[in-house]
Each structure stands twice: as structure tokens, then as C-alpha cells.
Amino acid sequence: MVNGLKTVLVIDDDTGFQKSYSEMLKMMDFTVSVADTGEQAVEIFSRSPDYFDLVILDLLMPDIDGSEIHELLKIKNPDVRILFTSGVFDFDYLGEILRYGNNGFVIKPFNYGQLQREIYKILNHTF
């Protein structure tokens, strides 16, 4: 589907969404790693910043704000591609994050087709 890219880090504190993402991503033949907190996500990502082809990041995390997680990941790998998710969002806030490139957004809840389209756009786009 996406030029052989196959590894995703899901960052979301909601275990229901984690499970849903993981099931959909596995149907797309991705290998999935999951982080429950921003701190855990940064730790996992820092071990191998070039390993993940995509990060799916909830903007509203309890310990570290999604925009801060985004910045910390970009320090480790400026080319990381991030798909932001949220059930509640501010267009100005989202626009500020998306202007940095390598990013997309999908509002929760979303279905398999919506997720697949956003992933395809992000991973097949040349930045």
C-alpha cells in the first residue's frame, strides 16, 4: 500500500483507541508499537528514531502536550511523519502544528477507510 513502509508508533492514553488503531494498522500490514504516555513515547522513539515510518499521535495527552511530543520527536528525527488525532481540536492550534510538514490529521472517531487515506497521503507524499 505505501511503498513497503511498515512500522508505526501509536501514542494515545486511551486503550480503546490503541486497540482500534492497532487492529486497523495490522490489517494494513504494519508492525505496531504503542505508548500510553508522552514520556513513554519519547523514550521508545529515542531508542531508534529512524525505525518508525509513521507516528500516530493524540494531541491531548495527560502528561505531555501533543505539540510538545511532536517537537521532541522532530528533534530526534526531523523527517518523522506524524498523523495527529483528536476528538476535540482548535483549528488555529492544528494549523500551527501542520505547517511544519510531514503531518496529517484525522478526527476521532474515524474508520478504517479514513485512517488508510490519511496514512497513504502522509507516507506517499514527498516533502
Legacy VTK file of the C-alpha trace (Angstrom):
# vtk DataFile Version 3.0
C-alpha trace
ASCII
DATASET POLYDATA
POINTS 127 float
0.000 0.000 0.000
2.663 2.522 0.977
5.905 1.641 -0.757
6.964 -1.001 1.770
6.839 1.294 4.811
5.686 -0.831 7.701
6.340 0.472 11.238
4.051 2.695 13.309
4.238 4.107 16.828
0.780 4.805 18.272
0.740 7.392 21.082
-2.611 7.524 22.861
-3.604 7.230 26.510
-6.984 5.658 25.637
-6.596 1.872 25.496
-9.754 1.544 23.409
-8.303 3.737 20.678
-4.946 1.962 20.971
-6.626 -1.373 20.323
-8.705 0.019 17.455
-5.667 1.643 15.786
-3.595 -1.486 16.221
-6.227 -3.712 14.624
-6.668 -1.374 11.643
-2.921 -0.914 11.187
-2.289 -4.663 11.315
-4.910 -5.080 8.579
-2.703 -2.713 6.537
0.333 -4.941 7.319
2.024 -2.502 9.703
4.054 -3.501 12.734
2.648 -1.525 15.659
4.265 -0.241 18.847
2.141 1.538 21.455
2.907 4.215 24.041
0.439 5.159 26.801
2.125 8.433 27.754
4.136 11.139 26.086
7.134 10.309 28.227
6.966 6.640 27.227
6.566 7.629 23.560
9.650 9.841 23.581
11.624 7.074 25.306
10.553 4.426 22.743
11.143 6.749 19.795
14.544 7.913 21.102
15.894 4.356 21.121
15.596 4.169 17.312
14.394 7.450 15.785
14.776 6.141 12.225
12.852 2.916 12.872
9.301 4.266 12.681
7.807 5.130 9.312
4.880 6.878 10.961
3.765 8.105 14.369
0.069 8.391 15.217
-0.172 10.993 17.979
-3.171 12.052 20.055
-2.966 15.822 20.527
-4.456 15.687 24.028
-2.177 13.620 26.218
-2.300 13.814 30.027
1.416 14.165 30.786
2.997 15.969 27.829
1.006 18.062 25.342
0.837 16.632 21.815
2.619 19.641 20.322
5.497 19.179 22.774
5.725 15.466 21.943
5.777 16.470 18.270
8.695 18.838 18.888
10.640 16.248 20.888
10.216 13.621 18.155
11.238 16.113 15.451
14.466 16.840 17.363
15.308 13.130 17.226
14.251 12.743 13.574
13.243 15.859 11.609
11.791 13.669 8.840
9.395 11.694 11.040
5.895 11.650 9.620
3.121 12.230 12.119
-0.608 11.663 11.886
-2.325 13.689 14.602
-5.626 12.559 16.077
-8.071 14.226 18.418
-11.743 14.239 19.272
-11.535 17.898 20.229
-9.353 20.410 18.500
-8.693 24.026 17.736
-8.111 24.835 14.057
-5.508 27.503 14.895
-3.558 25.079 17.097
-3.750 22.338 14.495
-2.735 24.710 11.694
0.322 25.752 13.678
1.459 22.122 14.017
0.678 21.112 10.441
2.698 23.963 8.980
5.885 22.108 9.946
5.202 19.449 7.294
5.322 15.652 7.377
1.987 15.683 9.175
-1.693 14.967 8.746
-4.790 14.955 10.897
-7.807 12.723 11.410
-10.606 13.446 13.874
-11.752 10.767 16.319
-13.598 8.575 15.943
-12.545 7.521 12.477
-12.998 4.389 10.413
-10.577 2.149 8.557
-11.002 3.985 5.239
-10.351 7.395 6.770
-7.233 6.146 8.554
-5.947 4.406 5.451
-6.423 7.520 3.276
-4.581 9.773 5.736
-1.712 7.314 6.120
-1.452 6.953 2.358
-1.323 10.751 1.904
1.390 11.174 4.526
3.619 8.266 3.556
3.399 8.723 -0.197
3.876 12.476 -0.192
7.333 13.811 -0.971
8.391 16.547 1.431
LINES 1 128
127 0 1 2 3 4 5 6 7 8 9 10 11 12 13 14 15 16 17 18 19 20 21 22 23 24 25 26 27 28 29 30 31 32 33 34 35 36 37 38 39 40 41 42 43 44 45 46 47 48 49 50 51 52 53 54 55 56 57 58 59 60 61 62 63 64 65 66 67 68 69 70 71 72 73 74 75 76 77 78 79 80 81 82 83 84 85 86 87 88 89 90 91 92 93 94 95 96 97 98 99 100 101 102 103 104 105 106 107 108 109 110 111 112 113 114 115 116 117 118 119 120 121 122 123 124 125 126
